[in-house]
Amino acid sequence: MKNNLPTILTIKDYGHIELNLKKYMELSGYNRSSLARSINTRFEVVDKWCNGTVEKIDADVLARMCYVLDCKVGDILVYVDDTENIEKMESSDRAIET
């Protein structure tokens, strides 16, 4: 039986994760160094989270950030569905063509 469901490899634009750590750090009065000390991790780890260049999510680090910053995981990690933006652009392109 053939599966016709799209897979992650066949979907071109599946969205991305935005990191809002800087916002919650500012609200709580933390900079990268002070947050790193507070959650007992290296500055470079927090720096990657702040710059949006973290490659793998460490659940323990994330939990410690949420605890110290008094926020939820969904405050720091936000899924953005790029397919909605693509559909809007395709729709406006079709409107221009007509």
Stockholm file with secondary structure:
# STOCKHOLM 1.0

chainA/1-98         MKNNLPTILTIKDYGHIELNLKKYMELSGYNRSSLARSINTRFEVVDKWCNGTVEKIDADVLARMCYVLDCKVGDILVYVDDTENIEKMESSDRAIET
#=GR chainA/1-98 SS CCCCSCCTTTCSCCCEEEECHHHHHHHHTCCHHHHHHHTTCCHHHHHHHHHTCCCSCCHHHHHHHHHHHTCCHHHHEEEECHHHHHHHHHHHHHHHHC
#=GC SS_cons        CCCCSCCTTTCSCCCEEEECHHHHHHHHTCCHHHHHHHTTCCHHHHHHHHHTCCCSCCHHHHHHHHHHHTCCHHHHEEEECHHHHHHHHHHHHHHHHC
//
